[in-house]
Amino acid sequence: MANSAQARKRARQAVVARAHNGSLRSRLRTAIKAVQKAVVGGDKAAAQAVFRTSTSTIDSIADKKIIHKNKAARHKSRLSAAIKAMAA
């Protein structure tokens, strides 16, 4: 348990930050799943539209350092590849 006033305050702040980061991480996962669902659905135009909106979500979460920028790039690359593979 925190003993100093500073440590108690940091513990309170950490609780708030953890909740906020968790909600952002949830938004990220939802955006990724939306693209995957559109790809499974088979409509390439719809998948591309969802991918465009999801890309901005993924980038904004990477900018906030919730995930690493390379992880964001990897997700975008794999989703894009899945959409491109739909034509074949």
C-alpha positions, 0 to 999 in steps of 0.5 A: 500500500502507498505510504506517502501522499504522492504515492497515494495520488499516483495510485489514484491516477493509475486507476483512472488511466488504466480504465481509460487505456482499457476502453481505448484498447477495446475500441481497437479490438472492436475496429479490427473485428469489424474489418475481419467480419466484413472480410468474412461477409464477402463484400469487398466494397464494404470491407474497404469502407470499414477498413478506412474507418478502422485505420484511423482508429488504429492510428489514433490509438498508436499515437496515444501509445496504447499500442506500439506503432509497429503493432498498429502497422502490422494489424493494418497490413494484415487487414489490408492483405485479407481484403486484397485476397478477397478478389482472388 
